[in-house]
Amino acid sequence: MFVVNNFLMAVAQLLDFVLTAYMWIILGRAVISWVSADPYNPIVRFLYEATEPVLSRIRRYIPLSFGGLDFSPMILILAIMFVQSFLVQTLKQIAVGIG
């Protein structure tokens, strides 16, 4: 059973890392949107291409924009924090319970 325990713990840690990295990408995109960054810069293009599919979906279902401020990155960050608090912790507790 220790194999299943280690596997679930590894999945939980990997998911936590990926979600944290994506949260930093979203924060980078938000900072880039405040300044007039070069749209042809590869880093700027990566930030937009990595986040726009998810953010546009949020904007479509929850059109929150007040005074020119887009709240979709904040909603996405809150959703990521929820998944980290709920799903990652649940996987870790299941792994500990199995072991």
Short mmCIF file of the C-alpha atoms (twelve columns), coordinates in Angstrom:
data_MODEL
# 
_entry.id   MODEL 
# 
loop_
_atom_site.group_PDB 
_atom_site.id 
_atom_site.type_symbol 
_atom_site.label_atom_id 
_atom_site.label_alt_id 
_atom_site.label_comp_id 
_atom_site.label_asym_id 
_atom_site.label_seq_id 
_atom_site.Cartn_x 
_atom_site.Cartn_y 
_atom_site.Cartn_z 
_atom_site.pdbx_PDB_model_num 
ATOM 1  C CA . MET A 1  0.000   0.000  0.000   1 
ATOM 2  C CA . PHE A 2  2.967   2.319  0.420   1 
ATOM 3  C CA . VAL A 3  3.203   2.527  -3.385  1 
ATOM 4  C CA . VAL A 4  -0.305  3.986  -3.630  1 
ATOM 5  C CA . ASN A 5  0.501   6.291  -0.713  1 
ATOM 6  C CA . ASN A 6  3.637   7.590  -2.413  1 
ATOM 7  C CA . PHE A 7  1.852   7.929  -5.754  1 
ATOM 8  C CA . LEU A 8  -1.011  9.988  -4.304  1 
ATOM 9  C CA . MET A 9  1.424   12.161 -2.362  1 
ATOM 10 C CA . ALA A 10 3.475   12.756 -5.528  1 
ATOM 11 C CA . VAL A 11 0.343   13.632 -7.522  1 
ATOM 12 C CA . ALA A 12 -0.744  16.067 -4.805  1 
ATOM 13 C CA . GLN A 13 2.665   17.748 -4.679  1 
ATOM 14 C CA . LEU A 14 2.892   17.968 -8.476  1 
ATOM 15 C CA . LEU A 15 -0.609  19.434 -8.712  1 
ATOM 16 C CA . ASP A 16 0.263   21.944 -5.996  1 
ATOM 17 C CA . PHE A 17 3.424   22.986 -7.862  1 
ATOM 18 C CA . VAL A 18 1.628   23.342 -11.213 1 
ATOM 19 C CA . LEU A 19 -1.162  25.411 -9.682  1 
ATOM 20 C CA . THR A 20 1.326   27.667 -7.879  1 
ATOM 21 C CA . ALA A 21 3.327   28.176 -11.076 1 
ATOM 22 C CA . TYR A 22 0.154   29.028 -13.006 1 
ATOM 23 C CA . MET A 23 -0.829  31.497 -10.311 1 
ATOM 24 C CA . TRP A 24 2.520   33.263 -10.776 1 
ATOM 25 C CA . ILE A 25 1.945   33.318 -14.544 1 
ATOM 26 C CA . ILE A 26 -1.437  34.967 -13.961 1 
ATOM 27 C CA . LEU A 27 0.152   37.536 -11.651 1 
ATOM 28 C CA . GLY A 28 2.800   38.236 -14.284 1 
ATOM 29 C CA . ARG A 29 0.122   38.770 -16.874 1 
ATOM 30 C CA . ALA A 30 -1.727  41.173 -14.577 1 
ATOM 31 C CA . VAL A 31 1.438   43.199 -13.993 1 
ATOM 32 C CA . ILE A 32 2.208   43.247 -17.713 1 
ATOM 33 C CA . SER A 33 -1.287  44.558 -18.432 1 
ATOM 34 C CA . TRP A 34 -0.652  47.630 -16.250 1 
ATOM 35 C CA . VAL A 35 2.276   48.809 -18.378 1 
ATOM 36 C CA . SER A 36 2.575   49.202 -22.103 1 
ATOM 37 C CA . ALA A 37 4.655   46.107 -22.791 1 
ATOM 38 C CA . ASP A 38 5.838   45.181 -26.262 1 
ATOM 39 C CA . PRO A 39 3.239   42.703 -27.593 1 
ATOM 40 C CA . TYR A 40 5.899   41.028 -29.755 1 
ATOM 41 C CA . ASN A 41 8.126   40.217 -26.794 1 
ATOM 42 C CA . PRO A 42 8.246   36.406 -26.393 1 
ATOM 43 C CA . ILE A 43 7.655   36.590 -22.645 1 
ATOM 44 C CA . VAL A 44 4.614   38.827 -23.061 1 
ATOM 45 C CA . ARG A 45 3.262   36.554 -25.799 1 
ATOM 46 C CA . PHE A 46 3.766   33.491 -23.581 1 
ATOM 47 C CA . LEU A 47 1.941   35.135 -20.669 1 
ATOM 48 C CA . TYR A 48 -1.015  36.048 -22.879 1 
ATOM 49 C CA . GLU A 49 -1.163  32.689 -24.665 1 
ATOM 50 C CA . ALA A 50 -0.940  30.744 -21.404 1 
ATOM 51 C CA . THR A 51 -3.659  32.672 -19.613 1 
ATOM 52 C CA . GLU A 52 -6.079  34.023 -22.215 1 
ATOM 53 C CA . PRO A 53 -8.025  30.779 -22.861 1 
ATOM 54 C CA . VAL A 54 -8.965  30.460 -19.188 1 
ATOM 55 C CA . LEU A 55 -9.473  34.171 -18.563 1 
ATOM 56 C CA . SER A 56 -11.681 34.600 -21.637 1 
ATOM 57 C CA . ARG A 57 -13.863 31.719 -20.458 1 
ATOM 58 C CA . ILE A 58 -14.245 33.390 -17.062 1 
ATOM 59 C CA . ARG A 59 -15.071 36.722 -18.738 1 
ATOM 60 C CA . ARG A 60 -17.722 35.017 -20.864 1 
ATOM 61 C CA . TYR A 61 -19.567 33.503 -17.880 1 
ATOM 62 C CA . ILE A 62 -18.873 36.196 -15.268 1 
ATOM 63 C CA . PRO A 63 -18.541 39.586 -16.961 1 
ATOM 64 C CA . LEU A 64 -16.986 41.511 -14.066 1 
ATOM 65 C CA . SER A 65 -15.385 44.726 -15.214 1 
ATOM 66 C CA . PHE A 66 -15.793 47.946 -13.282 1 
ATOM 67 C CA . GLY A 67 -14.220 51.163 -14.446 1 
ATOM 68 C CA . GLY A 68 -11.909 49.438 -16.902 1 
ATOM 69 C CA . LEU A 69 -10.610 46.959 -14.302 1 
ATOM 70 C CA . ASP A 70 -10.762 43.293 -15.240 1 
ATOM 71 C CA . PHE A 71 -11.440 41.051 -12.251 1 
ATOM 72 C CA . SER A 72 -11.090 37.741 -14.105 1 
ATOM 73 C CA . PRO A 73 -7.447  37.202 -12.970 1 
ATOM 74 C CA . MET A 74 -8.529  37.651 -9.347  1 
ATOM 75 C CA . ILE A 75 -11.393 35.181 -9.807  1 
ATOM 76 C CA . LEU A 76 -8.999  32.668 -11.366 1 
ATOM 77 C CA . ILE A 77 -6.476  33.094 -8.562  1 
ATOM 78 C CA . LEU A 78 -9.232  32.544 -5.981  1 
ATOM 79 C CA . ALA A 79 -10.310 29.400 -7.844  1 
ATOM 80 C CA . ILE A 80 -6.723  28.123 -7.857  1 
ATOM 81 C CA . MET A 81 -6.411  28.818 -4.138  1 
ATOM 82 C CA . PHE A 82 -9.645  26.894 -3.540  1 
ATOM 83 C CA . VAL A 83 -8.395  23.900 -5.545  1 
ATOM 84 C CA . GLN A 84 -5.104  23.987 -3.648  1 
ATOM 85 C CA . SER A 85 -6.890  24.142 -0.297  1 
ATOM 86 C CA . PHE A 86 -9.462  21.489 -1.130  1 
ATOM 87 C CA . LEU A 87 -8.190  19.027 -3.736  1 
ATOM 88 C CA . VAL A 88 -4.481  19.001 -2.918  1 
ATOM 89 C CA . GLN A 89 -5.091  18.703 0.816   1 
ATOM 90 C CA . THR A 90 -7.692  15.985 0.257   1 
ATOM 91 C CA . LEU A 91 -5.240  13.968 -1.845  1 
ATOM 92 C CA . LYS A 92 -2.579  14.335 0.845   1 
ATOM 93 C CA . GLN A 93 -4.988  13.221 3.577   1 
ATOM 94 C CA . ILE A 94 -6.096  10.226 1.513   1 
ATOM 95 C CA . ALA A 95 -2.432  9.307  0.980   1 
ATOM 96 C CA . VAL A 96 -1.734  9.516  4.709   1 
ATOM 97 C CA . GLY A 97 -4.862  7.506  5.483   1 
ATOM 98 C CA . ILE A 98 -3.827  4.728  3.093   1 
ATOM 99 C CA . GLY A 99 -0.299  4.531  4.464   1 
# 
